[in-house]
């Protein structure tokens, strides 16, 4: 009854199970976890990668599917901020603590009208579990629009499109919501490396698909 009352005052529906009065159910987020094999940050092939044997590895909590699409849309476009934090907590609980000094979320695009960065919220949820601080050290140098709206062949980003706004010592671990072509994660990794910041790897909520 309390959940129904809350729904009447602040309408909310879990995007996964449809339960009223909840922006998202934690048990629904946990049920989506399937952890596909680690993969190469450079090309997306399963790690260890023959083409990039010394390349950094990316982890994903889930594979992209219809349920994940609903969850990610709710997180990004319906202001389900709590969902993003819980996704980070669940992701961190699935994997061991990375050998990194800080987490670096993929920055929010310059053209975005969103008031929050979903990658940063996922990073903050993961950081709570791993006890690693989140550092906003990256920024876009130009507007590239929504990558989700582009064909896969158009998602590759020009070099230098992401820049380091503040240089900090230590090893960085990149966090994002979805890995599709890998162009965004790689652009962030390249910028960090060029600034002299070591990259320990990356983690995303979901791998594959177009949303």
Secondary structure by P-SEA (a helix, b strand, c coil): caaaaaaaabbbbccccccccccccaaaaaaaccccccccccccccccccccccbbbbbbcccccaaaaaaaaaaccccaaaaaaaaaaaaaaacccccccccccccccccccccccaaaaaaaaaaaaacbbbbcccccccccccccccccccccccccccccccccccbbbbbbcccccaaaaaaaaaaaaaacccccccccccccccc
